[in-house]
């Protein structure tokens, strides 16, 4: 999608601190971190959010979670939180599916 911020990062048309790439996903550091570790993990192909997933995308969220787990281990996180915001009411501001990996500080509950 031409006007999608994350699609531009995936295509290397915009700079980002990319820390992981594979055929399915790209991970980069959030420019407005909410925790000492705040990494975004996005699929290479554009999906607006969880509501935009089709049956064929069933393994995609699982793949993003596996990448989050690998990155958490690599970063030495004993505890961490993964978040997917869906829709503006939930805090989604970039409408390209993305998983937040947050860690490095205690997390409260409830989160909102």
C-alpha positions as CSV (number, residue, x, y, z in Angstrom):
1,X,0.0,0.0,0.0
2,X,1.6,3.3,-1.2
3,X,0.7,5.5,1.8
4,X,1.3,3.0,4.6
5,X,4.1,3.9,6.9
6,X,5.0,0.3,7.8
7,X,4.8,-0.8,4.1
8,X,7.4,2.0,3.4
9,X,9.6,0.7,6.2
10,X,9.3,-2.9,4.9
11,X,10.2,-1.7,1.4
12,X,13.2,0.3,2.8
13,X,11.7,3.5,1.5
14,X,11.8,5.0,5.0
15,X,14.5,4.5,7.6
16,X,14.0,2.3,10.7
17,X,16.2,0.5,13.2
18,X,15.5,-2.9,11.7
19,X,16.6,-5.7,14.0
20,X,15.1,-8.8,12.2
21,X,13.9,-9.8,8.8
22,X,12.7,-12.9,7.2
23,X,10.4,-13.9,4.3
24,X,7.3,-13.2,6.3
25,X,8.1,-10.5,8.9
26,X,10.2,-7.4,9.7
27,X,11.0,-6.2,13.2
28,X,12.1,-2.7,14.1
29,X,12.4,-0.5,17.2
30,X,9.5,1.8,18.0
31,X,10.4,5.5,17.6
32,X,8.2,6.4,20.6
33,X,9.0,3.5,23.0
34,X,6.7,2.9,25.9
35,X,9.2,0.6,27.7
36,X,13.0,0.0,27.6
37,X,12.3,-2.6,25.0
38,X,9.6,-1.7,22.5
39,X,9.9,-3.5,19.2
40,X,7.3,-3.7,16.4
41,X,6.9,-6.8,14.4
42,X,5.0,-6.5,11.1
43,X,4.1,-8.8,8.3
44,X,5.8,-8.0,5.0
45,X,2.5,-7.9,3.1
46,X,-0.1,-5.3,4.0
47,X,-3.0,-6.3,6.3
48,X,-4.8,-3.4,8.0
49,X,-5.3,-5.2,11.3
50,X,-6.6,-8.4,12.9
51,X,-10.0,-7.7,11.4
52,X,-8.5,-7.8,7.9
53,X,-7.1,-11.3,8.2
54,X,-8.4,-13.9,5.9
55,X,-8.4,-17.7,6.4
56,X,-5.2,-17.8,4.3
57,X,-3.5,-15.6,6.9
58,X,-4.1,-18.1,9.7
59,X,-0.4,-18.8,10.4
60,X,0.6,-15.1,10.1
61,X,-0.2,-14.1,13.7
62,X,1.5,-17.2,15.0
63,X,4.6,-16.4,12.9
64,X,4.7,-12.8,14.4
65,X,4.4,-14.4,17.9
66,X,7.3,-16.8,17.2
67,X,9.4,-13.8,16.1
68,X,8.5,-12.0,19.3
69,X,9.6,-14.9,21.4
70,X,12.9,-15.2,19.5
71,X,13.6,-11.5,19.9
72,X,12.6,-11.5,23.6
73,X,15.2,-14.3,24.2
74,X,17.8,-12.5,22.2
75,X,17.2,-9.3,24.2
76,X,17.4,-11.3,27.5
77,X,13.9,-10.5,28.6
78,X,12.7,-12.7,31.4
79,X,9.2,-11.2,31.3
80,X,7.6,-9.3,28.4
81,X,4.2,-8.3,27.0
82,X,2.9,-8.7,23.4
83,X,0.1,-6.4,22.2
84,X,-1.9,-6.1,19.0
85,X,-4.1,-3.1,19.0
86,X,-7.1,-3.3,16.6
87,X,-8.9,-0.2,15.6
88,X,-8.6,3.4,16.7
89,X,-10.6,2.8,19.9
90,X,-7.9,0.3,21.0
91,X,-5.0,2.6,20.2
92,X,-4.1,1.5,16.7
93,X,-2.6,4.5,14.9
94,X,-0.9,2.8,11.9
95,X,-3.3,0.6,10.0
96,X,-0.9,-2.2,9.1
97,X,-1.1,-5.2,11.4
98,X,1.7,-5.0,14.0
99,X,2.7,-6.7,17.2
100,X,4.3,-4.7,20.0
101,X,7.0,-6.5,22.0
102,X,7.3,-4.6,25.3
103,X,9.7,-5.4,28.2
104,X,12.4,-4.2,30.5
105,X,10.1,-2.8,33.2
106,X,7.3,-4.1,35.3
107,X,3.9,-4.0,33.5
108,X,0.7,-3.1,35.3
109,X,-2.7,-4.7,34.9
110,X,-5.2,-3.7,33.5
111,X,-3.1,-2.1,30.8
112,X,-5.5,0.6,29.6
